[in-house]
Amino acid sequence: MLSFGFNTAVLFIITTAFYFMIFILPRQAKANQQVALYCFQYSFVTTFLAFLAFTLRFQQWFELSVFLTSLFLLGALYLFYIGVRSRFALHLSRRGYWLIVAHILLFSILQWLTLYFSLSALVRDVIAFFNLSLPLWLTIFFLHQHPQRSNYGDRLVKIALAVIWLVLTLLLPSYIALTAPDSKELINIATLLAMVLECLLFCGVAISYIYDLVEKLKNDAYTDKLTGLRNRRFFNRITSGVFSSAQRYGLSTCVILADIDDFKKLNDTQGHIKGDGAIRSVADTLKGLLREEDILIRFGGEEFLALLPNTDFSTAEKVAERMCAAVEALPAENPALKVTLSLGVSQVENLQDLEAAIHRADAAMYQAKQQGKNQVARDKDVPPLAATCD
């Protein structure tokens, strides 16, 4: 039989390793995700403390062991639940935290009272089952309500929590029923269960955070740093899906290409900080005028491109005119350097026509500039139009 000291040392090494592995995970960009990592670390440490408390029953401190094991084990499960919620930035209210503290204390006291009044072990096990099941199912239900596509870490966490619940429901009560309460065989099964379940939960947490990191890297790769808009890399990635849907339902698609007028002059006279501010203001303005399904990207420099699915040419033209007017209405410190747009509109026949349509919109945009700027022009395949924003 393995000694208490050996079991404790093994579990201590595993817990410490998991603690520091979580500690060396890349620092999270979002504060709530960093808070979640702390909760997961403390949850593993508290699980180890529950194991230490469990061993006290073999040192003739049975009542203290039951009280502390209940306190630490329920506390570890709630810490894990709080960590999962924090990861999604859905923190508990202050009342919620007080309810958790009250539940942990009442459960621990109740378990101690079952010994004080010499109630059967079955009563104590039933009380433990229902109380420990609550944070488990709260966590499982929360993850089910907030699924993340292809995040296998979250799935593994749910599996691990379900395994813990099954152990509480079936395996552990059966084993305890067949074994004396102070049997030293229990220390081996407790060690094994703690090791397996800590491994499952750690793997789930680590995989979830690796998934989040990969998603963040993807998002960074597809996002323009200055404006927060998507970039051309993202545009090239999603266009095939947009046009397959458009062809399936027989919908038309249009593009609008917009360019800030006299941007070089603005940069040269006001400086690059003012120029960057103008680009951000235009980006925010254009984004606010589009639908959720529309795609707006920073096409390059001071150029913006909008892809409008399920939009006919006349509607796209009206959208472009609203863009032109909205940007012209932006406040300016110097009226002589007021920010305006020249825009070109083109209809896209299919995915193969997209590049040509962008070139047509680009030609129309330059036509708008040649006709006086601050206006919308159609592409060269339709009669030209110069509709000023005044």
Secondary structure, DSSP 4 states (H G I P E B T S, - for coil): ---HHHHHHHHHHHHHHHHHHHHTSPPPSSHHHHHHHHHHHHHHHHHHHHHHHHHGGGGT-HHHHHHHHHHHHHHHHHHHHHHHHHHTT-PPPHHHHHHHHHHHHHHHHHHHHHHHTT--HHHHHHHHHHHHHHHHHHHHHHHHHS--TT-HHHHHHHHHHHHHHHIIIIIHHHHHHTS-TT-THHHHHHHHHHHHHHHHHHHHHHHHHHHHHHHHHHHHHTB-TTT--B-HHHHHHHHHHHHHHHHHHT--EEEEEEEETTHHHHHHHH-HHHHHHHHHHHHHHHHHHS-TT-EEEEEETTEEEEEEET--HHHHHHHHHHHHHHHHTS--SSGGG---EEEEEEEE-SGGGHHHHHHHHHHHHHHHHHTTSSEEEE-TTS----EE--
